[in-house]
Amino acid sequence: MTSTTVASRSRGRSRPAARPLPAFARPRAAAHLALGSGTLLILLGLVMVLSASSVASYAASGSSFSIFEKQALWFALGLPGLFLGLRLPTRITRKISYPLLVAAIVLLVAVLTPGVGRNVYGATRWIGVGPLQLQPSELAKVALVLAGADVMARKQKRLGELRHLLVPVVPAALLLILLVIAEPDMGTATVLVVILLALLAFAGAPRKVFFWTFSGLAGAFSLLAVVEPYRLARLTSFADPFKSASAGGYQTVQGIYAIASGGWWGLGLGASRSKWGYLPNQYTDYIFAVIGEELGLLGGLVVIALFAVLGYAGFRIAREAREPFQQMVAGGITAWIIGQALINMCAVVGLLPVTGVPLPFVSFGGSSLIFTMFGLGVLGGVGRETAAAGSRRRPRR
């Protein structure tokens, strides 16, 4: 072999591809990232609920800890659900998906029944369970992900036909969305649409399906916004919230003021001024504004970074999963959590109309926290099973 030939081969040899860091290359790394970032968000949420709710708690009960104690109780109730989702085998998760879907539909109908549902701020979204309240629309998110993924996984070979792709998942999703809109709760209905689109995407739906689905839903949402005066007021105030700062744009303006006053480093934990009666829903839908006020831009970026890590880990779990059901469940849960977080944070900073959806893991709300913790557990469980399956397939040296 001549030196010229050797030289030419050495020049043509491609460089080895860059490898991820050893810690992130491990089979369980994605599951650990998802669970770790979710846990940090939960802990941050507990701290911020305590801070943001202290004034309202004291005014209502004489104790600065009453609302925080409720959130801590919901957190304790959510821990078994998180570990259950983490340890449940996929075959069991698939079996419970349909009972969960039926329960969600029954409860969503029940909450609209006079005398059963509790009306708060003009919306009937809760069912009283003793001293606690259950929000069925939060269960609907989990049920749609699990049941929709199971149906599409069973019909995997026939999804090339449009009727098999859309039926029965799309009609079931539309039923859930209509029941939620009837409460009314446009924010949660939007999150359900995000879940539906994610399931269709991971099932390999063609672009025309997304075009017609999105167009139809956008038209329906626009019509619903126009026929209800309060929804129309939200849209008009969204265009210029400072123009209607004393009416429809009040909450958006106060949220922007709170974030702006925090500056780079914040006023300090517990030092929020907006929680003293200026910012509505300061420990629920608008807790991100209090984070920006007390922890500054740095605190807001930490929250965004944690959700970004969770999104990266969740979609990586979906990509590495070997079973269609696992792929769609991981993708659906990740799209649900990240989509809802984006909707909430964009509404707080004025990039979207006020929707009334909580910030996942962080905002006060028992039903939201419990079912989101269960979803996080299922996501981690898919990552754990995928890693275990990969280890079994890896040949021994």
N, C-alpha and C positions, 0 to 999 in steps of 0.2 A: 504494500500500500504506500503510495507516494505521500510526501509531506503536504503537497497541495490538497490532496483529497482529505487528509486528516484535518487540515486547517479549515477547509470549506465546511466539513461536518461540524466542527466545533463552533463555527460562526452561525450555522443554521440551527444549532441546538437551542431550544427555547429555555428561558430561565424558569426555575421552579416557581409555581404560584405561591403568593404570600399566604402563610398559614395563620389562622387565628391564634390568639394567645392560648397557652396550654389550658388555663382555667376555663376558657370559653369553648374549648374544643372537646371537653368531656361530654359524654352522652347525656348526663342529667343537667348540664349547665343551663339550658333554656328553662327547664322547670324550676331550678333554683333561682334564676333571675326573676321569673314571673312571681314566684311566691315571696321572694325577698322584697321586691319593689312594692308588691301589694301590701305586705306586712308593714313596711315603713309608712305607706300612705294611711293605713288604718291607725297606726300609733300617732302620726301627725294629726289625723282627724280628731282623735280623742283629746289631744292637747288643745287644738284650735276650737273645738266645740266648748270645752271648759272656758276658754278665754272669751269667745264671742258671745256666749250665752250668760255670762256671769251677771250682767246688769239686769237682763230680762228675768233671770231666775230669781234674783233677790226681790225684784218688784212684784213677782207673782206669788212667791212662797216665803220670802224672808230668809232664804238661803241661796248663796251664790252657786251651789252645787246641784240643785234639784234636776235641772235639764241634763247636766253631765252625768248624773247618776243613772238616768234613764238610758243614755247612750252607752254607758259602761255595762248596763244590764243587757242591752241588745247585743253588744260585743260578746259578752259571755255566752249568750244563747247562740250566737253565730259561730263560735269556735267549733262545737260538735259538727255543724254543717260543713265547715271548711275541711275538717279531718275526714268526714264521711265522703265528701266529694273526692278527696285526695286518694282514699283507699278503695273506693268502690271499683270493681272490675268493669270494663266497658260493657260487657254483656248485661250486667245488672243495671247500669245507667240507661241502657237502651230499653230495658223492660219497664223502668219507672217513668219513662218519658211520657207515655200516653196517659197514665193516671194523673200526672202533673198537668197535662194539657186539659183534661176533662175538669180537674179541680179548678184550674184557672178560669175556664169558661163559666162554670157554675158560680164561682165567687164573683166574677165580673157582672153576671146577671143579678146576683144577690145584692151587690152593692148599689145597684140601681133600683132595687125594690124599696118602696116607701116603708120607713120604720126600721130598716136594716142598716142601710148605709148612713154614715155620718157626714154631714155637710160642714166643711171648713172653708172659709173664704170664698163661698159661692160654688164650690166643687164638691161632689159626693164621690170620694175616692177611698174611703176607709170603712172597715167593719170593726166594731168594737169586740174585743176578746178580753173580757174582764176589765182590768185597768189599762190594758194595752190596746193598740190599734193595728190592724193588719191592712196592708194596701195590696189588693189582688193583682194590680197591674205589674207589680214587681215580680210576682210569681209567673205572670204571663211571659216575661222576657226569658226566663230560664226554660219554661215549657216550650216556647217556640223554637229555641235553639236546639234542644234535645230531640223533640218530636220531629221537627223539620229535617234535622240531620239524619235521623233514623229512616224516615220515609225515602229520602233521596239516596241514601246508601243502599237500601233494599232494591231500589229501581235503577241502580247504577248503569246497567247495560241498556236500559231503555230511555235514558235521559236525552238521547239524541232526538227523540220525538217530542215536540213542543207540549203536547197534552200531558205526557208523563212528567215532564219537567215542571209544569205549572200546577198540576192537579195531583193531590189535594192540598199541597203546601200553601200555595197562594190564597185559595179560598179560606183556609183555616186562619192564615195570618190576617187577612182582611176582616174576618169576623172579630178577632181579638182587637184589631185597630179600631173598628167601628164601636165596639163596646167601650173602649177606653176614651174615644172621642165623645161618647155620650155622657161621660162623667161630669164635666168635660176635662180632658187632659191632653192637650195638643203636644206637649213636650214628650210625654211617654209614648204617644202614638208615633212621633217622629223617630224615637229610638227603636220601636218595633219595625218601622220601615227600614232602618239601617240594618237590623238583624236579618230581615227578609232578603235584602239586596246582597248581604254578605253570603248567605246560604246559596243564593242563585249563582253568585260569582264562583264559589268554591265547587259548585256542582258543574261548572263549565257552561253556563248559559251564554248564548250568543249575544252580541251587542244590541241587536234589535229588541230583545226582551227587556234590557235595561232602559232603552230609549222609551219604549211604550209604557213600561211600568212607572218609570220616573215621571214621564209626561202626564200620565193619568193621575198619579198621586199628587203631583204638583198642582194640577188643575183643581182636584178635589179640595186640597188644603187651602188654595186661594179662595175658592167659593165659600168654604166654611169660615174663613177669616173675614170675608166681606159681609156675610149675613149676620154675624154677631158683632154688636157695637164695640164691646170691650176688646175683641180681637182686632178689629179695624183700628181702634185707638192705639193698640200696641204697635201696629205696623206704621201708622203715621208718625207716632212719637219716635219710633226707631230711626226714621229718616233724619230727624233733627231733634234729639232728646232735650237739648238746652232751650229749644223754642217752647217746649211744653214742660218745663222743669217743675212746675207746681202741679201738674196733672199726670198725664200718661207717661211722661219721661222722667218722673221724679226718681224712681228706683234706679234707673240707669245712670242718671246724673250723680246721685249720691254714691253709687258704686265707683264711678270714675273719680269723684272727689276723694274717696277713701284710698284708692290705689295711688292716686297722685300724691297724696299727703305722706305716703310711706317713703317716697324717694328711693334711694339706692339700698339703704340698710334697714329701713323701717323705724317706727316709733318705739319699738320694743314690745316684747310679748306681754300682753295684758293692757297695753297703753292705747288701745284703739279709742278714738273719739266718736266714730260713727255708730258704735254699738249703744251709745247713750241716747237712743230713740230717734236717730237721724236715718239710719239705713234699715229698711224693712227686710225681714227674713235673713238677718245677719248671720245666723248660725245654721241655716238650711241652704236655700238656693244661692245665697250671696256670701257664703263663707270664704270664697276665693278673694273677695274684695277685702275682707278683714285680714287674710293672710298677707296680701299686698301692703296693707296699711301697717301692720305690726312687724312683719318680717321683711318688708321692702321688695324691691325687684329681685334680690337674691332669693328670698323665700319663694316668690312666684316661680322663678326659674327652676328651683329645686323640685317643686310640685310638677311642673311641666316635664322635667327630666325624668322623674320617676314614672310618669305615665308613658313617656317615650320608651323607656327601658321595658316596661310591661308590654307595650305594643310590639316592640322588636322581639321579645321573648315569645309572646303568644303566637305571632305569625311564623316564627321559626319552628315552634312546636307543630303548627299546622303543616308547614312545608315538609318536616321530617317524618310526620306520621305516615304509617304504611296502609292503614285502613281508611276507606272513604269516610266512614262515620267519624273517626277520630279527627280527620282533617277538617271536616265541616263543623264539628263541635268546637274545636280549638279556634278556628277562624271566626265562627259566629260569636263566641264568648269574647274574644279579643275585640272584634268590631263593635260589639255592644258596649263594653267598658270604655274603650278609647273614643268611640263616637259620642257617647253620652258625656264624657269629660270635655270633649271639644265643644259640644253644644253649650254646656254650662259655662265654660270659661269665656267663650266668644260672646255669650249673652251678657256676662258680667262686665266685659270691657267695651260693650256697645257694638260688636261686630255682627250680632244677630239679635232679633227681637227677644224680649223676655219670654222664656218658655216654661219656667217653673220646674225644671228637672234638677235633682241634686247632683253634687259632685261626687262621683263614686268613691266609696271608702271614707270620704272626708266629711261630707255634710251630715248634720243630724238627721236621723230617720231610721227607725228600727227595721222596717221591711226592706228598705233599700240595702242596708248594711248586711242583713242576714242572707238575703238571696245573692247579693254580689259576692259575699265571702264563699258561699256554696259554689258559685260559678268559678271563682278563683281556684277553689279546691279541685273542681272537675278539670280545669285547664292544667293544673299541676299534675293531676293523675294521668292525663293523656300523655304529658311529657315523660312521666315516670314509666308508663307502660311502653312507650316508644323506645326509651333508652334500654329497658330490659330486653325488648325484642331484638334490638340491634346487638346487644351483648351476646345473646344466644346464637345469632347468625354469624358472629365474627369467628373465623376459624382460629383454633388454638395453634400456637407456635411451639 
